[in-house]
Amino acid sequence: MRKYLIIASLILTLACSTNSVPKGILTEKQITPILVEIHLAEGLFAQRYVDKITRDSYQTDLYLSVLKKFKIDQKVFEESLFYYGKYPEKYKPVYDEVLNILNEMEVKSRAKDSIQRLKK
């Protein structure tokens, strides 16, 4: 019986440890808003020619500005992305939340645009 308790305890410990992230890696709660902002920055980058911005460093500047906003070191962010990339079962819920937030933002933006068009 004791042998089974030890094995069960070991399995429980391993299961719990796989749910947490290692030290120096952003948690799901920390990385989600950063990824949302990164996607918004990519949208700005896609509009660079419309805005007549041709600077080669524009994309890098956008990414670094997002990291600066969240006071996150570039290395920590990159290591976090690498970590989540190795564990898709952890990354999928994060990315699902990012997509939910972006979709909500789009719906609100479209509603606001519709209201402004009606006022004109």
C-alpha positions as CSV (number, residue, x, y, z in Angstrom):
1,M,0.0,0.0,0.0
2,R,2.8,2.4,0.9
3,K,4.4,1.7,-2.5
4,Y,1.2,2.9,-4.3
5,L,1.0,6.0,-2.1
6,I,4.6,6.9,-3.0
7,I,3.9,6.3,-6.7
8,A,0.6,8.3,-6.6
9,S,2.4,11.1,-4.8
10,L,5.2,11.2,-7.4
11,I,2.6,11.3,-10.3
12,L,0.7,14.1,-8.6
13,T,4.0,16.0,-8.1
14,L,5.0,15.6,-11.7
15,A,1.5,16.6,-12.9
16,C,1.5,19.7,-10.8
17,S,5.0,20.7,-11.9
18,T,4.0,20.5,-15.6
19,N,1.3,23.1,-15.0
20,S,3.7,25.7,-13.8
21,V,6.3,27.4,-15.8
22,P,10.0,27.5,-15.0
23,K,11.6,30.5,-13.4
24,G,12.3,33.3,-15.8
25,I,9.5,32.3,-18.1
26,L,6.4,34.5,-18.4
27,T,3.2,33.0,-17.0
28,E,0.2,32.5,-19.2
29,K,-1.4,35.5,-17.6
30,Q,1.7,37.7,-18.2
31,I,2.3,36.7,-21.8
32,T,-1.3,37.0,-23.1
33,P,-1.5,40.8,-23.1
34,I,1.9,41.1,-24.6
35,L,0.9,38.8,-27.4
36,V,-2.2,40.9,-28.0
37,E,-0.1,44.0,-28.3
38,I,2.4,42.3,-30.6
39,H,-0.5,41.4,-32.9
40,L,-1.6,45.0,-32.8
41,A,1.9,46.1,-33.6
42,E,2.0,43.7,-36.5
43,G,-1.2,45.4,-37.8
44,L,0.6,48.8,-37.6
45,F,3.6,47.3,-39.4
46,A,1.3,46.0,-42.2
47,Q,0.1,49.6,-42.7
48,R,3.6,51.0,-43.0
49,Y,3.4,51.8,-46.7
50,V,0.0,53.5,-46.3
51,D,1.6,55.7,-43.6
52,K,4.8,56.1,-45.8
53,I,7.1,54.6,-43.2
54,T,9.9,52.8,-44.9
55,R,12.4,52.6,-42.1
56,D,14.1,49.2,-42.0
57,S,14.0,49.1,-38.2
58,Y,10.2,49.9,-38.0
59,Q,9.1,46.3,-37.1
60,T,11.8,45.9,-34.5
61,D,11.0,49.3,-33.0
62,L,7.3,48.2,-32.7
63,Y,8.2,45.0,-31.0
64,L,10.7,46.7,-28.6
65,S,8.1,49.3,-27.8
66,V,5.6,46.6,-26.7
67,L,8.2,45.0,-24.5
68,K,9.1,48.3,-23.0
69,K,5.4,49.1,-22.3
70,F,5.2,45.8,-20.3
71,K,8.7,46.3,-18.8
72,I,9.8,42.9,-20.2
73,D,13.3,42.1,-21.2
74,Q,13.6,40.9,-24.9
75,K,15.5,37.8,-23.8
76,V,12.8,36.8,-21.3
77,F,10.1,37.3,-23.9
78,E,12.0,35.2,-26.5
79,E,12.7,32.4,-24.0
80,S,9.1,32.4,-23.0
81,L,8.0,32.1,-26.6
82,F,10.4,29.3,-27.1
83,Y,9.2,27.6,-24.0
84,Y,5.5,27.8,-25.0
85,G,6.5,26.6,-28.5
86,K,7.8,23.4,-27.0
87,Y,4.6,22.9,-25.1
88,P,1.6,23.4,-27.4
89,E,-0.8,22.2,-24.8
90,K,0.2,25.2,-22.7
91,Y,0.4,27.6,-25.6
92,K,-3.0,26.8,-27.1
93,P,-5.1,28.2,-24.2
94,V,-2.9,31.3,-24.2
95,Y,-3.3,31.8,-27.9
96,D,-7.1,31.1,-27.7
97,E,-7.3,33.9,-25.1
98,V,-5.2,36.2,-27.3
99,L,-7.6,35.6,-30.3
100,N,-10.6,36.1,-28.0
101,I,-9.3,39.5,-26.9
102,L,-8.5,40.6,-30.5
103,N,-11.9,39.5,-31.7
104,E,-13.6,41.5,-28.9
105,M,-11.5,44.5,-29.9
106,E,-12.5,44.1,-33.5
107,V,-16.2,43.8,-32.6
108,K,-16.1,46.9,-30.4
109,S,-14.2,48.8,-33.2
110,R,-16.7,47.9,-35.8
111,A,-19.6,48.8,-33.6
112,K,-18.0,52.2,-32.9
113,D,-17.4,52.7,-36.6
114,S,-21.0,51.9,-37.4
115,I,-22.3,54.3,-34.7
116,Q,-20.0,57.1,-36.1
117,R,-21.3,56.4,-39.7
118,L,-24.9,56.6,-38.5
119,K,-24.2,60.0,-36.8
120,K,-22.9,61.4,-40.1
